[in-house]
Amino acid sequence: MKEFIQPTKLWNRNFILLLQGHAVSVFGDVLYSISIGFWVFEKTGSTALMGVMSSISMFVMMFLNPFAGAIVDRSDRKKIIVGMDFLRGLLMIGVGYFAIQGQLGVEMVLFTAFVAAFCGVFFGPATMTVFVDLVPNSELVRAQSLSSGTNNLIGLIGKGVSGALLAFFGIGPMIVINGISFLFSAFTELFIHIPEGVKQGQPISVKHVLNDVVQGAKDTIATPGLNALILGALAANFFGAGYMSLLIPLSVQKGLSTTEFGFFVAAGSLAAVLAMLLLGVVKIPAKYKMKLFVAAFTLQTALLIVGFMGRGFPWLTTTFFISDFLNVIGNALLNATMILAIPRDKRATVIGFVSSFSIAGMALSTLGYGFLAEVFDLSVISIIGQVLAYFAILPVFLDKGIAKMMTAEEEPTPQPAA
C-alpha cells in the first residue's frame, strides 16, 4: 500500500470534485423526497404510512451500517462511491418511467426506499472516511461546513422550486431528474483520486467482517466519549426525531398552505447554509467548543417547544429557522470531533457502529410518531418528545470524554518527511 499523505490545502482538486458531485445529487434528492412525500400523503392521507416509508431506510442502515463499514474498510472506496451512485441513478430512472406511465404504487415506493437505502449504507461510510482523507485535519470543521453549506444551499433552491416543478412536470419527471443527478455524480466521482484505505485489499469474508464489527464495538465502547455518545444519541433521537418525517401533516395542522410549506422547509435549509457559512469562516477556539455545543442544543430544544405551541407561517418559520441554525452548529462541532477521535484504519467500522445507534433511535421514533399521530395531537406528542430528548442528551453534556474530544481537531496536520 502506498504511504498516505494528508493534504495540506483545503481547496484541492479532489475535495472540489467530491463537493460538486454531491451538490448535484442533493438537488435531485430534494425534488424526489418532497414530491414522493406529497404523493404518498395525497394518495393515502396516512401519517402512519409516511412514518413507515421514512423509517425503511433507517432500519436498513441501523442493521447493516456496522457490517457495511467493515466491508468499506477493506474495499476500494472509489468503486463503492461510484457504483452506489450509478445503481441509484438507474433505479430512480426506472421508477420514474413507471410513474410517467401511471403505474407507480405504494409498494413500488417502499421497495425503492429499501434499495436506495441499501446503496446508501455502503455509500455513507465510504464518502465520510474519504472526506476526512481529502482535507487537512486542522481544516475538517471548515471543510464539513463548506460541504454541508453547499448542499444545504442547493437543497434550499430545490425546496424553493419543488412545488412549481411538481405542478408543471408531475411526479414521474421529478424522479427521473433525481436519477440523472445520481448518474452525473457517479461520472464526476470517477476523476477523484482517493488514497488507499489502511485495510484495502485485505480478504473480505463473513469471518473477517464479523471480527471487524466486534472489534469496532469494543473500540467504540473503550473510547472515552463515544460510549456516552451512542447511548445519548439513541435515546435523544428516539424521543425527539420523529416529527421530522411528519412535517407535511404538521404544516397542515398549523394552517400552512402548500406554497407556505415550501418556504417553511426552504427556511430550514437557509438556516443550515448560514450556520455552515459561519463555521466555514470563523474558526472557533477549542476552549469555547463544548460551551457552544451545550448552548446550541439547549436553545434549539427550547425554540422547538415554543414553535410547536403556536401556529401559522410566521410563527412556525421563525422558531424552526433559529432552531435549525443552532442544531447545525451543535452537530457540526460534535461530528468533526468524533471523526478525528477514531483511528484512520477503523473509521468506517466505528462510524457505522455509532451511526447504527443514532439511526435506531430515529427509525423507532419515526414509526412511533407516525402511529401516535393517528390518535393524538402531533404538536403535543412533539413537545413531550423534545423535553424527554433533552433529558436524554444531558449525560453527553456532562461527559468528560466528549469535552476532551472537542480539542482533537486543533492538532495540526502531520507533514510528510522531507
N, C-alpha and C positions, 0 to 999 in steps of 0.2 A: 504494500500500500504506500502511495506517495505521502510524504510528510505534509501535514495540514498546516497551512499558514493563514492566520486570521487576517482578513482585510484591514488596512489601515485607514481607508477612507469610506465615509458613509455612502456618498453618491458614486458608486461604482456600477459598471455595466450590468452585472448580474442582478444587483438589487433593483435597478430601474426596470429590467425586463420582467422580473417577478412582480413588481409593483403594478406595472401597466397591464399585465396579463390578468391579474386578479381583479383589477378595476373593471375591465370589460365584462368578465363573468359575473361580477356583483350586479352590474346593471341588468343583465338578463335575469338573474335570480330574483331581484326585487320585483320586476314585472311579473314573473311567474308566481311568486308567493302571494302577492296581492290579488292577482287575477284568480288563482285557484281557490284562495280563501273566500272571495266573494261568490265564486261559482258553487262551492260546497254549501255555504250558508244560505244562498238563494234556493238551491235545489232541495235542501233538507230542513233548514231552519233549526238545526240541532247543535247546541253548544257541546253536547257530549261527543258527537261525531267529529266536530272540529278538534276537540281535545284528543281523540283517538288518532286523527290524521297527524296532528302535530307531534304526538308522543311516539309514533312509529320510529322516526329517525332517531329519537333519543334513546329508545330501548335498544335499537341496533347498536348504537355507539356505546351504550352502557355495558352490554355484554361482550362486545368484540374489541373495544378500544385497547385493553391490555395486550391481547393476542396480536392485534394489528400492529401495535407499537413494537412488539418483539420482532415481528417479521420485517418491519421497516428498518429496524436497526441492522439487520443482516442483508438488506437488499440494496439494489441500485435505486436511490431515491428519485432520480430524474425519471427513470422509466415508470415508476409508480405515479408521480405527479402528472406526467404527460398522458399515461394510459388511462388514469381515472377521469381526467377531464375529457378525453376523447370518448370514452364509454358513455359518460353522462350527456355529452353532446348528441351522440347517436340516439340515446334513449329519449331525450326531450324532442328531437325532431320526429321520431316515430310516434310519440304520444300526441304531438301537435297535429300530425297528419290525421290521426283518428278523431281528434277534436274538430278539425275542419270538416271531416266527413259526417259529423254529428253522431259519432259512435263513442264519445267519451262517457264513462260511467264512474260511479264512486269506487267500484272495485279496482278499476284501472288506475285511478288517482292514488289509492292506497298502495297498490303494487309499485307504482312509480316512486312513491315516497320511500318504500323499502329498498329498492335497487339503488336509488340515488344516495341513500344513507349508507348503504354497504360500500359504495365507492368512496364516500366521504370519510369513512372510518380509516381508510388507508391514506387518503389524500391529506387529511388533517395533520397527523403526526409527522408525515414526510415534509410538508411545507413548513411546519413550525420549527423543526430541527434544522432544515436548510436555511431558513430565515436567519437563525442565530449564527450560522456559519458564513453568511454573506455580508455581515456588518461587523464593525469593531465592537467589542464588549462594552466599552465606555459609551457607545452611541446607541445601545439597544433600546433604551426608553424612547429616544428621539426617532429611531427607525420604526418602532412599533407605532408611535404616534403618527408619523407621516403616512405609514401604510393604512392604519385604521382611519385616519383623517381623509385620505384619498378615497378609500372605499365608502366611507360614510357620505362624502360629498357626492360621489356617483349615485349612492343609494338615495340621497336627498333628491337629486334630479329625477331618478327613476320613479320615486314615490310621487313627485310632483306631477309627472306626465302620465302616470299609470292609468288614472281614471279616464283621461281623454283618449289614450291609445286603446284601452279596453273597449270603450264605447265605439271607437272608429273601426278597429280591426276585428274585435271579438277574441275569445279566449284561445282559439287554435293558433293564429299567427303569433300571439304573445308567447306561447310555449315554444314555437319554432325559433323565435328570436333568442330565447334562452338557450336553446340547443346550439345555435350558431355562435353565441358568445362563448360557450364551453369549447367548441372546436377552435375558435380563434385563440383562446388562451392556451390550448394544447399546442398549437403551432408555434406561438411565441416562446413557450417554455422549452422548445427543442434547442434554442440558442443559448440557454443559460448554462454556464459552467458550474457544476455542482461538485464540490470536493467529496471524495470517498468517505463513507462513514467508517468509524473505528472497527466495526464488526462486519462491514460489507464483504461479501464473498464467502463468509463462513456458512457451513451447512445449515439448511432450513429443514427441520423435521418436527414432528409433534413433540418429541422428547426435548429437543433444543428450545422450542418455543415455550413449552410449559416451564422448563427450568428458568428461562429468562423472565417469565411472568412472575414466578415465585420469588426470584431474586429482586425483581422490580418492587414487589410488595414489601419485601424485607427492607430494601433501601429507602422506600417511602416512609415506612414506619420508623426507621432508625434515624432519619434526617430531622433534626430539630426544626420545628415549624411546619414541615409538610404533614406530619401526623395530626397536628391540630387543625391544619387547613382542610384536609379531606373530610373530616367529621363536621367541621363548621360549614363547609360548602354544601355537603349533603343535606344537613338539617335546614340551613337558611334557604336553599333552593326549593326544598320540599315544601316549606311553609309559604314562601313568598313569590315564587316564579310563575305560578300557574296563570296569573291574569294576562301575561304577555301573549299567550296563544288565543286569548278571547277579546282582543282589542276591538274587533268589529262589533260583536254584540254589546260590548261595554259602551262603545260610541253611540250605538242606537239607544241604549238605556239612558245615556246622558244628553240625548237630544241633538246629536250631531248629524248633519246631512252627509251624503256621500262625498260631496266636494270638501266639506269641512273635515271629514275623516282623512282625506288625502293630505290636507295641510297639517293636520294634527300629527300624523306619522312622519311627515316631512320635517316638522319642527324637531322631532326626536333625533332625526339624522343630522339636522343642523347643529343641535346641541353637541352631538358627538364630534362633528367636524371642528367646532370651535374649541372643544376640550382638547382634542388631539393636536390642533394647531398650537394651542397654548403650551402643551407639553413638548412639542417639537421645537419651540422657540426658546422656552425658559427651562434651564437645567436646574432642577430642584436639589438643593443641598441635602446630603444624606440625613443630617440631624432633624430635618423637618418632614421627612417622608412618612414616618409612622404616624405623626400627628395629623398630617394631611389625609392619610389613608383613613384613620378613625373618624375625623371630622366629616369627610366626604360621605361615607356610608351612613353616618348618624343623621346628617341633614337630608340626605336622599330619602331615607325612610320616613322622616317627618313630613317631607313635602309630598310623598306619595299618599300618605294617610290623609293629608289636607285635600289633595286632589280628588280622592275617592269620595270625600264628604260633599263636594259640590257638584254642579252640573253646568252644561253649556260650553261652547267652544273656547271663549277666552279663559275661563277658569281652568279647564282641563289642560289646555295647551300650555299655559304659563307654568303651572305647577309641575307638569310632567317634563317640560323643557328644562327647567332648572334641575330637576331630579335626574334626568338622563345625563346632563352635563357632569354632575357630581359622581354619578355611577361610573362613567367612563374614566374620570380622573383616578378614582379608587382602584378600579380593576387594572388599569394600565400600570400603576405602581406595583401592584401585587403580582401581576403576570410576569413582568420583566424580572422581578426579584426571584420568583420561583424558578424560572428557566435557568438562570445563571447559578442557582444553588445546586443544580443537578449535574453530575459529571457528563461530559460530552458523549461517552460511549453508552450511556444508559438513558439519555434524554427521552427518546421516543417511547421506551417501555414505561418509564416512571410517569411521564406526562400522560400516557394512555391510562395508567392506573389512577392517577389523580383525577383525570377527566371523567372516568367512569363513575366515580363517586359523585362528582358535581352534576353530571348528566342524569344519574339515577334520581337525584332529588328533583331535577326539573321534569323528568318524564312522569314520575309519580304525582308531582304537583299539577302538571298539565291535565292528567287524567282526572285527578281529584276535583280540581276547579271545574272542569267540564261537566262532570256529573252533579256536583253540588249546585252549580248554577241553573240546573234544570228545576231545582226545588227552592233554593234560597236566593236572596238578592246578591248579585255579583259584587256590588260595592261593599257590602257588609262582609262577605267572605274575604275580599281582598284586604280590607282594613285589619281584620283579625289576623290574616296571614302575615302582613307586614310587621305587626307587633311581635308575633311569635318568631319570625325570621330574625329580627334584630336581637332578641334574647339568645337565639341560636348562634349568632356570629360573635357574641361578646367574648367567648373564650379565645377567639383568634386575635381580638384586640389586645388581650392581656398576655398573650403568649410571648415569652422572651425569645424563642427561636425565630418567630416571624420578625420581631424587632431587629434581631441581629442580621437576618437575611436582607433587610431593607438597604444595607450598606454594600451589598455584594457587587452591584454593577458600577460602583465608584472605582473599582480597581482598574488600572489602565490595561489596555490590550497588550499582551506579550508580543514583543517584536522578534522576528527571526534573527538568528545569529548571523553575523557578517561573514 
